[in-house]
Structure formats: C-alpha cells, structure tokens
Amino acid sequence: MLKVIAQDFIRVEAIDIVTPLYRELVERTRQEPLCISYDLFTDQKDPGHFVFIETWPDRAALDLHCASEHFRRLVPQIDAHQRDKGTYILMDAASLVSATSNSAHFEPAPKRA
C-alpha cells in the first residue's frame, strides 16, 4: 500500500479560484476504481496551505491517477495560483514485525546526550 502526502501552497487571494478546482479533483479522484482514500485538508494557521492525504494500492495505481484526464487538466490550473512550489512524499507502510516474532514492538529511541 502506498500513502501519498502532497502539499500545495496557494496565494491567499486565489483560494476562491482554486476551491472549485480542488472540489472537482477530489470528487473525480474518489471515483477512480483504484483510489482507496483521497482527502484534502487546509492548515488552520495558513489557509493557502493545502495537504492531500492519499492511499493507493501501489505506484502503478498512483501513476494511473496522475495520467487521468481530470488530474492533467485540473492540476495545472491549480498550480497557476501557487505562491511556492508544491511538494509530495511517497510512503510505504512501516514493517514493524520482527523477523523472529509475530508481534510488533518498538525499540526505544536512543537517549540524546
């Protein structure tokens, strides 16, 4: 499973312009057959900071999403209103099960000097 955390930084004066674009992007993406979850959040202290939290079965599914008509059409329109370049992180689920045990455990963090 692949988790994506993507951030957009939109000029505050353009929020009303990008809101319907984001709405369509979220609605259409959630209809994609391989989309597990696709949520958009805004920063409480910075209304132009948008964060997508996405879940896809694998990179191939994400690639299909990025090639979709709605993504290719809407993202450039949204990006035209950026104040800073967007970022994204692709994350895999952490493997927490020890090779010798069936139960997950966490090692304590090393103490800092």
C-alpha positions in Angstrom: 0.0 0.0 0.0 1.2 3.5 -0.9 0.5 6.6 1.1 1.0 10.0 -0.5 1.3 13.3 1.3 1.1 16.2 -1.1 1.2 19.8 -0.2 0.1 22.9 -2.2 0.9 26.5 -1.3 -1.7 28.7 -2.9 -1.8 32.5 -2.8 -4.5 33.5 -0.3 -6.2 35.8 -2.8 -6.6 32.8 -5.2 -8.3 30.5 -2.7 -11.8 31.2 -4.1 -10.5 30.4 -7.6 -8.9 27.0 -6.7 -11.6 25.8 -4.3 -14.0 24.6 -7.1 -10.9 23.0 -8.9 -10.0 21.2 -5.8 -13.6 20.1 -5.3 -13.7 18.6 -8.7 -10.3 16.9 -8.3 -11.3 15.3 -5.1 -14.7 14.2 -6.4 -13.4 12.7 -9.6 -10.4 11.1 -7.9 -12.6 9.3 -5.3 -14.4 7.8 -8.2 -11.3 6.2 -9.6 -11.5 2.4 -9.1 -8.1 2.1 -7.5 -8.4 5.0 -5.2 -8.5 3.8 -1.6 -8.7 7.2 0.0 -8.2 10.8 -1.1 -8.6 13.6 1.4 -7.8 17.3 1.3 -7.0 19.4 4.4 -6.2 23.0 5.0 -3.7 24.4 7.5 -5.6 26.1 10.4 -2.9 28.8 10.6 -2.4 29.2 6.8 -5.5 28.9 4.6 -3.4 28.8 1.4 -1.6 25.6 2.6 -3.5 22.5 1.3 -2.5 19.0 2.2 -3.6 15.9 0.4 -3.5 12.5 2.2 -3.9 9.8 -0.3 -3.9 6.0 -0.2 -3.3 3.8 -3.3 -2.7 0.1 -3.6 0.7 0.7 -5.4 2.7 3.1 -7.5 1.1 1.8 -10.7 -2.3 3.0 -9.4 -0.9 6.4 -8.5 0.6 6.7 -11.9 -2.8 6.0 -13.5 -4.3 8.7 -11.3 -1.6 11.2 -12.4 -2.3 10.3 -16.1 -6.1 10.8 -15.7 -7.9 13.4 -17.7 -9.1 15.3 -14.6 -5.6 15.3 -12.9 -3.8 16.5 -16.1 -6.5 19.2 -16.6 -7.0 20.5 -13.1 -3.6 20.4 -11.5 -2.0 22.9 -13.9 -5.0 25.2 -13.3 -4.4 25.0 -9.6 -0.6 25.3 -9.9 -1.1 28.6 -11.7 -2.0 30.1 -8.4 0.9 28.8 -6.3 2.9 31.1 -4.1 5.5 28.3 -3.5 6.2 25.0 -5.3 4.2 22.1 -4.1 5.8 19.0 -2.5 4.9 15.4 -2.2 6.1 12.3 -0.2 5.5 8.7 -1.2 5.4 6.5 1.8 5.2 2.7 2.3 3.7 1.1 5.4 6.4 0.6 8.0 7.4 -3.0 8.7 7.1 -3.4 12.4 7.1 -7.1 12.8 10.4 -8.7 13.9 11.7 -11.5 11.7 11.8 -13.8 14.8 8.5 -12.7 16.3 4.9 -12.4 15.1 4.2 -9.4 17.4 5.2 -5.9 16.6 7.3 -4.0 19.1 9.1 -0.7 19.1 12.7 -0.1 20.2 13.1 2.9 22.5 14.7 5.9 20.9 18.4 6.4 21.8 18.9 9.0 24.5 20.4 12.2 23.3 23.5 13.5 25.1 
